[in-house]
Amino acid sequence: MILDIPACIAPCDQACMQYLRQSGEQPASLYRCPLGLSVWQAIVLKHLETKVGTLVSFEDVARMIRTSTGYPATRDAIRGAMERLKNKGQLRYARARQGMLQGVRITQSSLPCRSAAGGGLAMTYAMPCPPHSAVQSPASIEERQNTISLSCEDRLLAITQKDYEIQFPELAKSGFGESQMRQIVQKRLRQGESLEHVLQGLRYAEWELHAGNMRDKRGETVASPCSFVFTSLIGQGHYRKPEGYISPEEAAERDRIAEAEQLRKVRRERFDAEFEAWRLGLSREELESILKGQRLTPSLQRAALRTYFETEIWPEMVGSIEVGQSKRTG
């Protein structure tokens, strides 16, 4: 599949070179890198093109990006991006030392992308791009996060429209999707603000919408959930925790507790039934032997028998039952 310049090179060039300087307005058409790179990764690769064969530190690269784009890049962010690019095979480097200087030596930093190589909008030929369906991705956000360690930016921009429809269906119905998230990420990064709580905000908003309880400060039902959630996330970087919210993790733990309680109850009922059957089946001689000739009140006698059953009879009984079940299922 061959895409023309406006459809492929121009958006990529704008994403790489002007990402942090644009007004925040949405482009005329949606854009997704056919190579599977985030804008942040493309920016890092573009700046490393001129550093092949040289020794650089992560802080050097961060400073270079801060100077050229105004992006508040940090040493740790650069290290994470470079490690992910190395895992993808788009970047090669090795730790090195030169005198007192320590860092990494870039041995390869290139893309099969004319825009990233510096040609940009001046080119007069098209760039071959694989169809979007050829770029495989895990089915869920959690699987994608397990596949590779993502930064907050990468994680948010990796959420596809299909992800929204499956994991945030109420938000997707309201019109919230990739376009809104891209604006949120761009604006907050441009102002050096955190993205840490944005994804959790989506979960809160989805839960509230599903419960039919999304209300504004006046307590009135929100007329446009998409705008309401967008305004909260782009302005505050988080969304309020709904009253009564139960996270999937908490719900799972509650289910485990309920299951354990039910199992404990059933086991106690089984113990009581087995004890009664055993007690009623004791002969006079067996009873005398267990009680060792003691003359006890009925309640104390029952307690003594229960203790004996629990320590001497029950463990063996449970073991034999489990062995029998194992033989039947083996």
C-alpha positions, 0 to 999 in steps of 0.5 A, a space after each residue: 500500500 502506497 500513501 501519498 505525502 499528505 496522508 503519510 509524510 506530512 502528518 509524521 513530520 508534523 508529529 515529530 517536529 512540531 508536536 509540542 508547538 502546535 495550538 492543540 487543534 485536531 488535524 483534519 484527518 486522524 493519524 496513526 504511525 504505521 510503524 507502531 511508534 508513539 509521537 514521543 518515540 518518534 521525537 527521540 529517534 529523530 534527535 538520535 539520527 545525528 548522534 550515530 557513532 557518538 557517545 551520549 548520556 540520557 541527560 544529553 538527549 533529554 537536554 537536546 530535546 528540551 532545547 529544540 522542542 520545549 518538551 520537559 524531557 527527563 533522563 528517566 523518560 529518555 532511558 525508558 523510550 530508548 529501551 523500548 525502541 531497542 526492544 522494537 529493533 528501531 535503535 541500537 546502542 551499547 554502554 560505553 566510556 570515553 575518559 571521564 564520560 560515561 553513557 551509551 554509544 549509538 550504533 544505529 538509529 534509523 527508520 524506513 521513514 523519509 520524514 524521520 530521516 529529515 526530508 519532511 514536507 519537501 519530498 516529492 515521492 510517497 512513502 510505502 506504509 503497511 496496511 493498519 491491519 498488518 500492525 498487530 497489537 494485543 487485544 486489551 490495554 492490560 495485555 499491551 502493558 504486559 507486552 512492554 513497559 509503557 510510559 503514561 503517554 505511550 499507554 494512553 496513546 496506545 488505547 485504540 478506538 476498539 479498546 474504548 468500545 470494549 473496555 469503556 463502552 459508555 464513554 465510547 457511546 458518548 463520543 469519547 475516544 482517541 481524538 479526545 485522548 490525543 488532545 489531553 496528552 498534547 495539552 498536558 505535556 505541553 504544559 509539563 503536567 502529569 498524565 499519571 491519573 488520566 487512565 484511572 479517571 477513565 475507569 471512574 468516568 466509565 463506572 459512573 456512566 454505567 451506574 447512570 449517576 454522572 452529575 455536575 456540581 449542581 447535582 444535575 445530570 450531565 448532558 454531554 458526558 464526553 465534554 464533561 469527562 474531557 474537560 476534567 481530564 484535560 484541566 485537572 488530569 484526573 476525574 473524581 472518584 465516584 461515591 460507591 466506586 468498586 474497582 475490578 481488583 476490589 470486586 475480585 477480592 470481595 468475590 474471593 472472600 465470599 467464596 472462602 466464607 462459603 467454603 468455610 461454612 460448608 466444611 464446618 457443616 460437613 465436620 458437624 455432620 461427620 462428628 454426629 455420625 461418628 459419635 452416635 456410632 460409638 459402642 460403650 467400650 469405645 466410649 469408655 476407652 476415649 473418655 478413660 473412665 471419666 464421669 462427665 456431664 453430657 455437655 463436657 462429654 460431648 466437648 471431649 468427644 469433639 476434641 478427640 474426633 477433631 484431632 484423631 479421627 477427622 484428619 484421617 477421615 478427610 485424607 481417606 475421602 480426598 484419596 478416594 476422590 483422587 482415584 475416581 478422577 485420576 
